[in-house]
């Protein structure tokens, strides 16, 4: 390119910057420039009807303390809830206590063939999102595999990992973290 062409392009560019440069007017109106809004009643918003209940209902269950309904198995365990299991820090190994709880949960499932269970793996807040999702998956899988060895058909078990996204206790101490390192059992009624 010649010097004249380069000079013309530079001049054209500079003039475009000057013409289209910073606005000289205030872009946001001050409070004094805004007219007062009139007070009106909000329009009634119709509430949509609830969709029909599907054949499958999912319920998240809390830690079992006592049966919440009159329907119980012969072992006395409520069909509406299964017990949670808890894990040590950075571990997916089932403790003796967790194996006992899983045995009770498996017995309740074997006595009621109308339910399936989704095992949800949870972690405490320490560690990255990716690490905790993987650890939660390992925890759910360990619980599922153990229940399968106890005679619960694998077709009635599924798993999900929430990692650290759904803490049972929002605290930031060891007591809260111990509650968050868990496997929850979500009952799916067929």
C-alpha positions in Angstrom: 0.0 0.0 0.0 1.1 3.5 -0.7 1.6 6.1 2.0 -1.4 8.1 0.7 -3.7 5.1 1.0 -2.5 4.3 4.5 -2.9 8.0 5.5 -6.4 8.0 4.1 -7.4 4.9 6.0 -5.9 6.3 9.3 -7.7 9.6 8.7 -11.0 7.8 8.0 -10.6 5.7 11.1 -9.8 8.7 13.3 -12.8 10.7 12.0 -15.0 7.7 12.7 -13.8 7.6 16.3 -14.4 11.3 16.7 -17.9 11.2 15.2 -19.0 8.0 16.9 -17.0 8.5 20.0 -18.2 9.1 23.6 -21.8 10.3 24.0 -22.1 13.8 25.2 -25.6 13.3 26.6 -26.3 11.6 29.8 -27.4 8.0 29.0 -29.2 7.4 32.3 -31.9 9.8 33.4 -31.6 11.2 36.8 -34.4 10.7 39.3 -35.7 14.2 38.6 -36.2 13.3 34.9 -38.3 10.2 35.6 -42.0 10.8 35.8 -43.7 9.4 38.9 -45.3 6.0 38.3 -49.0 5.8 38.9 -50.1 3.3 41.5 -52.2 0.6 40.1 -53.4 -2.8 41.4 -51.5 -5.7 39.9 -53.5 -7.8 37.5 -54.8 -11.1 38.9 -52.7 -13.9 37.6 -54.6 -17.1 37.1 -53.1 -20.1 38.9 -52.6 -23.0 36.5 -54.3 -26.3 37.4 -52.0 -29.0 38.7 -51.1 -31.6 36.1 -52.6 -35.1 36.6 -50.5 -37.3 38.9 -48.3 -39.6 37.0 -48.1 -43.3 37.6 -44.6 -42.9 39.2 -44.3 -40.7 42.3 -40.9 -39.8 43.7 -40.6 -38.8 47.4 -37.4 -37.8 49.2 -37.2 -39.3 52.6 -35.6 -38.0 55.7 -33.7 -40.0 58.2 -36.0 -42.6 59.7 -36.7 -42.0 63.4 -40.2 -43.5 63.7 -42.7 -44.8 61.2 -44.7 -41.9 59.8 -47.7 -43.9 58.5 -49.7 -46.8 59.8 -48.4 -48.9 56.9 -45.3 -50.8 58.1 -43.6 -54.0 57.3 -43.5 -56.9 59.8 -40.1 -55.7 60.8 -41.7 -52.4 61.9 -40.0 -50.3 59.2 -42.1 -47.7 57.5 -42.7 -48.1 53.8 -42.7 -44.3 53.5 -39.0 -44.0 54.6 -35.8 -45.8 54.5 -32.8 -45.0 56.7 -29.8 -42.9 55.4 -26.3 -44.2 55.6 -23.2 -42.1 56.5 -19.6 -42.2 55.3 -16.2 -41.3 56.7 -14.4 -38.3 55.2 -13.1 -38.9 51.7 -14.4 -42.4 51.7 -17.1 -44.6 50.0 -16.3 -47.7 52.1 -19.4 -49.0 53.9 -19.0 -49.1 57.6 -20.5 -51.9 59.8 -23.3 -49.5 60.8 -24.0 -48.6 57.1 -24.2 -52.3 56.2 -26.7 -52.9 59.1 -28.9 -50.0 57.8 -28.6 -51.3 54.2 -29.7 -54.8 55.4 -32.8 -53.3 57.0 -33.6 -51.2 53.9 -33.1 -54.2 51.6 -35.5 -56.3 53.8 -38.1 -53.6 53.6 -37.7 -53.4 49.8 -38.0 -57.2 49.4 -41.2 -57.2 51.4 -42.8 -54.5 49.2 -42.2 -55.2 45.5 -44.2 -52.0 44.6 -41.3 -49.8 45.4 -38.0 -49.0 43.7 -35.3 -46.8 45.2 -33.0 -44.2 43.9 -29.8 -44.0 46.0 -28.5 -40.4 46.2 -24.9 -39.9 47.0 -23.9 -36.8 48.9 -20.7 -35.2 50.2 -19.6 -32.4 52.5 -18.6 -29.0 51.2 -14.8 -29.7 51.1 -13.3 -30.5 47.7 -14.1 -29.4 44.2 -17.5 -29.9 42.5 -16.1 -32.5 40.2 -14.4 -34.5 42.9 -17.5 -34.5 45.1 -19.8 -35.5 42.2 -17.5 -38.5 41.6 -17.3 -39.4 45.3 -21.1 -39.1 45.6 -21.5 -41.5 42.7 -19.1 -44.0 44.3 -21.0 -43.8 47.5 -24.3 -44.4 45.8 -22.9 -47.3 43.8 -21.4 -48.9 46.9 -24.8 -48.8 48.6 -26.6 -50.1 45.4 -24.1 -53.0 45.0 -24.4 -54.0 48.6 -28.2 -54.0 48.4 -28.0 -56.2 45.3 -25.9 -58.7 47.1 -28.7 -58.8 49.8 -31.2 -59.9 47.1 -32.7 -56.6 45.9 -33.1 -56.8 42.1 -30.8 -54.3 40.4 -33.8 -53.3 38.2 -35.4 -51.7 41.3 -32.3 -49.7 42.2 -30.9 -46.5 40.5 -28.4 -43.9 41.6 -27.7 -40.2 41.4 -24.9 -38.1 42.8 -25.5 -34.6 44.2 -21.9 -34.1 45.4 -22.0 -31.2 47.8 -25.0 -29.4 46.2 -27.7 -30.6 48.7 -26.3 -30.4 52.2 -28.5 -31.8 55.0 -26.8 -29.4 57.4 -25.6 -26.0 56.1 -23.0 -25.6 58.9 -19.3 -25.4 58.3 -18.0 -27.7 61.1 -17.3 -31.4 61.5 -20.7 -32.1 62.9 -22.4 -30.6 59.9 -20.0 -32.3 57.5 -20.6 -35.7 59.1 -24.4 -35.3 58.4 -23.7 -34.3 54.8 -21.5 -37.3 53.9 -24.5 -39.6 53.3 -26.4 -41.9 51.1 -30.1 -41.1 50.9 -32.8 -43.4 49.7 -35.6 -41.9 47.6 -38.6 -44.2 47.3 -40.2 -44.5 43.8 -43.7 -46.0 44.0 -44.7 -48.0 40.9 
